[in-house]
Amino acid sequence: MNNRLKYGKPLLSTILQLPFLVLLLLLSSGTSPVFAHEAPVKKGLIRFREWQYALGASLGTKGAGADMAFRVRPSWHLRAGLNYLQGSFGQQQFDLGSFGLSDNTWLFTGKIRQHSVEIMVDYAVLHEQVRAVVGIAVHPGNRITGTFVLRDSVQFNEIKIAAEEMGQIDASLRYSRFASPYLGVGLGRMVPWRRLSVCLDAGAYFRGKPSTDLQATGLLKTNENNRQQLQDNLQNKRIWPALNLRVGLRFL
């Protein structure tokens, strides 16, 4: 089975066979004699010129990413990478009563910017199939902004005011901590034994206490008084979960 994946085969054929190989490797947990000759065991620190390298591309809750991974010891890997997440939210409906605003239904449009530069250390707990991951990430200028408008008109006694006449609320959330520690687990090899590998990583960044801003216009301007209550309701949202799928290509 393990002789099916060779360097000389076309890339498309390699990708099509990859899920079956990954499943077989995960089920074997490194105990099958079929794979025993593919992972020569070295003890002690690997010399720099003998390090093995892999280029990775990932996609997930951190956005699109790229990294370079290095096997520096038989069970230890070091990697450095970049993640890019930027986009817009379409119009969504929310009830903001729990955040201190009025109990009416609101329409929300927003933008998110969550770029990061990170350094991770992976330790192979089980034959490089299961990894413990720790690291640190830098988040330059990240923030989430949104605009809220009422969905429906509002009735005041006998006066009915249209939603567009009520004005709008602009809110933003950002994390002031420049660098965040990361803790997680991973499945799959960072540096493939042959050519390609598929990894799944799940973990969380510890971002610290977020800060919020709230501004309003028109008849909704009085909602600015709820800025502190909004801040208090979000102060415990300090963990940013992450789930990423990564494909690694070994070139040395």
NORVEN-V909222 format. One record per backbone hydrogen bond with DSSP energy under -0.5 kcal/mol. NH is the residue of the N-H (numbers start at 1). CO is the residue of the C=O. E is the energy in kcal/mol with one decimal. If there is no record, write none. Layout:
<<NH	CO	E> <NH	CO	E>>
This chain:
<<4	1	-1.8> <6	4	-0.9> <9	6	-1.0> <14	10	-1.8> <15	11	-2.4> <16	12	-2.2> <17	13	-1.5> <18	14	-1.0> <19	15	-0.6> <21	17	-1.8> <22	18	-2.8> <23	19	-2.3> <24	20	-2.1> <25	21	-2.4> <26	22	-2.5> <27	23	-2.2> <28	24	-1.9> <29	25	-1.4> <30	25	-0.6> <31	28	-2.4> <35	32	-1.2> <36	33	-0.6> <38	35	-1.5> <39	35	-0.5> <39	36	-0.7> <46	72	-1.7> <50	47	-2.1> <51	48	-1.6> <52	71	-0.9> <54	69	-1.9> <55	249	-2.6> <56	67	-2.8> <57	247	-2.2> <58	65	-2.2> <59	245	-2.0> <60	63	-1.2> <61	243	-2.0> <63	60	-1.8> <64	84	-2.1> <65	58	-2.4> <66	82	-2.0> <67	56	-2.1> <68	80	-2.4> <69	54	-2.9> <70	78	-2.9> <71	52	-2.5> <72	70	-0.9> <72	76	-1.3> <73	76	-1.6> <76	73	-0.7> <77	122	-2.5> <78	70	-2.6> <79	120	-2.4> <80	68	-1.9> <81	118	-2.5> <82	66	-2.7> <83	116	-2.5> <84	64	-3.0> <87	112	-2.0> <89	110	-3.2> <92	108	-2.3> <94	106	-2.4> <96	94	-0.6> <96	104	-0.7> <99	96	-1.3> <100	97	-1.4> <101	96	-1.7> <106	94	-3.2> <107	149	-3.4> <108	92	-3.1> <109	147	-1.8> <110	89	-0.9> <111	145	-2.4> <112	87	-2.5> <113	143	-2.0> <114	85	-3.0> <116	83	-2.0> <117	138	-2.2> <118	81	-2.4> <119	136	-2.3> <120	79	-2.7> <121	134	-3.2> <122	77	-2.6> <123	132	-2.7> <124	75	-3.0> <124	122	-0.5> <125	123	-0.8> <125	130	-2.6> <126	130	-1.5> <129	126	-2.6> <130	126	-0.8> <131	186	-2.9> <132	123	-2.5> <133	184	-2.6> <134	121	-2.1> <135	182	-1.7> <136	119	-2.1> <137	180	-2.6> <138	117	-3.3> <139	178	-2.4> <140	138	-0.6> <141	139	-0.6> <142	139	-0.6> <143	113	-1.6> <144	173	-2.9> <145	111	-2.4> <146	171	-2.8> <147	109	-3.1> <148	169	-3.3> <149	107	-2.0> <151	105	-2.4> <152	105	-0.5> <154	161	-2.7> <156	154	-0.6> <156	159	-3.8> <157	155	-0.6> <159	156	-3.2> <160	158	-0.5> <161	154	-3.1> <161	159	-0.6> <165	162	-0.8> <166	162	-0.8> <166	163	-0.9> <167	163	-0.6> <169	148	-2.7> <170	215	-3.5> <171	146	-2.7> <171	169	-0.5> <172	213	-1.9> <173	144	-2.9> <174	211	-2.2> <176	174	-0.6> <176	209	-0.7> <177	207	-0.5> <180	137	-3.1> <181	206	-0.5> <182	135	-2.5> <183	204	-1.8> <184	133	-2.4> <185	202	-2.7> <186	131	-2.3> <187	200	-2.4> <188	129	-2.2> <192	190	-0.6> <197	248	-1.7> <199	246	-3.1> <200	187	-2.2> <201	244	-2.7> <202	185	-2.5> <203	242	-2.5> <204	183	-2.0> <205	240	-2.4> <206	181	-2.3> <207	205	-0.9> <207	238	-2.2> <208	238	-0.9> <211	174	-3.1> <213	172	-1.8> <215	170	-2.7> <217	168	-2.1> <219	165	-0.5> <220	166	-1.5> <220	217	-1.4> <221	218	-1.5> <222	219	-0.5> <223	220	-2.3> <224	221	-1.9> <225	222	-1.6> <226	223	-2.0> <227	224	-1.6> <230	226	-2.4> <231	227	-2.3> <232	228	-2.5> <233	229	-2.1> <234	230	-1.2> <235	231	-0.7> <235	232	-0.6> <237	234	-1.9> <238	236	-1.9> <240	205	-2.7> <241	239	-0.6> <242	203	-2.6> <244	201	-2.6> <245	59	-2.3> <246	199	-2.9> <247	57	-2.7> <248	197	-2.6> <249	55	-2.6> <250	195	-2.8> <251	53	-0.9> <252	53	-0.9>>
